[in-house]
Amino acid sequence: MTQLEHRGGRGGRTPEKVDPQDKAQLAESPVSLRRVAALFRPHRTPVAIVTLIIVAISIISMAQPFLLRAVIDEALPQQDVSLLLWAVGAMLAVTVVTQLLGVVQTWMTTSVGQRVMHGLRTDVFRHLQRQSVAFFTRTRSGEVQSRLTHDISGMQTVITSTATSIASNVTTAIATTVAMVALSPRLSLLSLIVIPPAIWTTRRVALLRRDITTRRQRRLADLHSQVEEGLTVSGATLIKTLGASERAADRFTATSTDLVDLELRSQLAGRYRMATMQIIFAAIPALIYLAAGFPATSGGMTIGTLIAFTGLQAGIFRPLMGLLDVGASWITSMALFSRIFGYLDLPVDVAPPRHPVALDLASLRGEVTFEDVSHTYDGKTYAADDVTLAVPAGTTLALVGETGSGKSTLAGLVSRLADPSRGRVTIDGVDLRDLAPEDLARIVGVVTQETYLVHASIRENLLLAAPEATDEQLWRALETAQVALLVAGLPAGLDTVVGARGHRFSGGEKQRLAIARTLLRNPRVLVLDEATSALDNETERELQTALDRLIAGRTTITVAHRLSTIRDAEQIAVLDRGRVVELGSHAALLALGGRYSRLTQSRAESVSPAVEPAAA
């Protein structure tokens, strides 16, 4: 559940309660006011203008009750037409000026808020993109999305509402109090006695509704989660295959029933609140009228003064209630900043070089070398341990071993999904850490088991690799990947939408589209990480032809568990607990009769001889 869902009633006038999660967030990660102020430093001028506008609106608005008193006490009784015209014109002018100033204030505060949000949003996105894959492995994707969208969007309220409402409420409360005292010091003293308990009662009722609203928002978040889990492609497939449709429907029904009860209680609490406030608002003027009717307390008050005063007193509730919310709003605001700054302060595990080495991609040979490479994810266990390997340009290295032996770790180091904890990986003698990320992406192409296609057209998926590619180049890549006929047979051709995560296509078709995408980059080094492990034998044989075309002339590092994909490699490295225990060709390692021989024998026994004829 997001923080915004916890604060579901924020947009209304219901007073805020401090969210315990917000307090815990600030206790764990305090926020420096200087850092928050730095976000607004480039917008000093508009912020100062907004502040002046708020003060001006509060002061100008206070002319209304005095103009009203002049109309009632002087212009109307004395039939003074000129005074009446002047007073009415001035009242209209006050309204026009304050409304125009309000429009300018809204425009400027929204503009500043959007610019600050834009800066934060893009800074966080860019910073998270620089994080290693390990960060996304240990972090829930929903949490990242929540901070990047909901938390930063919530800051729009902080910037355009919380900050401006504090200034507006303070100036309005002060100006109203001064005007009340100027109109009637005696009735102002009575208001000081009546207003505090009235505000206390109103706030208590509002907080009751706030609690119910919070619970309702949480159940509503549960309802949304159940919709997402049960009515997406993956969720619906899982529920159907598990035969859990009835249970999912029962859960949804129970949550919806809770929402009915909470909505009813929320509305009743809201009605109770409104009834209480109406009683209070009716009682206060009644007390004032009563006081004005007694000679001892009226002090010779005129009708105009009485009407103007009651109008001011009714208007002082809003700023006072707003100021009571400052504490909760302040903690909420700082908690949002704390969460965003927490991501901005994350260290970058795979940082781009400050002074990247420039490589001539046209003359690049593509020789890959592992020099005493070790890597650990947790600081304790090594997934790769003192690995030294040389892969000459244009040759293939196959990495084999049991699950968890470190194959994918070494493959990931070549594409710099992570950096070695010790040692280095080089291409043509240049440490990968010295290459610009854009250059490395052009040099190293990756095809993995889990092909990812974005929810867009085939054309857009291919253009991710080469934005400037022509249709002719796209079709050539599809033909090489042996998927051109499939795409050409689709009604929309290249403009066919692949669906969520490519669900429109089979596993082999998605892999061939991924190969076509990789071909467009024309990388000198290729990493194939279990690219065919999820496919059936027939699909694998079809895909292997596309892979053979892709591999031709490129330095290739392949991770596979099927012998058909590794036996033709010039080198085969057998890994065990992150170490290279055997190295050689398929024939040489079979003749050695060691771990590789036993591994191939066990795998050959698990498949048909027709499938793996070379395993014997």
Buried (B, 14 or more C-beta within 10 A) or exposed (E): BBBBBBBBBBEEEBBBBBBEEBBEBBEEBEBEEEEBEEBBEEBEEBBEEBBEBBBBBBBBBBBBBBBBBBBBBBBBEEEBEEBBEBBBEBBEEBEEBBEEBBEBBBEBBEBBBBBBBEEBBEEBEEBBEBBBBBBEEEBEEEEBEBBBEBBBBBBBBBBBBBBBBBBBBBBBBBBBBBBBBBBBEBBBEBBEEBBEEBBEBBBEBBBBBBBBBBBBBBBBBBBEEBEEBBEEEEBBEBBEEEEBEEEBEEBBEEBBEBBEEBBEBBEEBBEEBEEBBEEBBEEBBEBBEEBBEEEEBBEEBBEBBBBBBBBBBEBBBBBBBBBBBBEBBBBBBBBBBBBBBBBEEBEEBBEBEEEBEEBEEEEBEBBBBBBEBBBBBEEEEBBBBBBEBEBBBBBBBBBBBBEBBBBBBBBBBBBBBBBBBBBBBBBBEBBBBBBBBEBBBBBBBBBBBEBEBEEBBBBBBBBEBBEEBEEEBBBBBBBBBBBBEBBEEEEEBBEBEBEEBBBBBBBBBBBBBBBBBBBBBEBBBBBBBBBBBBBEBEBBBBBBEBBEBBBEEBBBBBBBBBBBBBBBBBBBBBBBBBBBBBBBBBEEBBEEEBBBBEBBEEBBEEBEEEBBEEBE
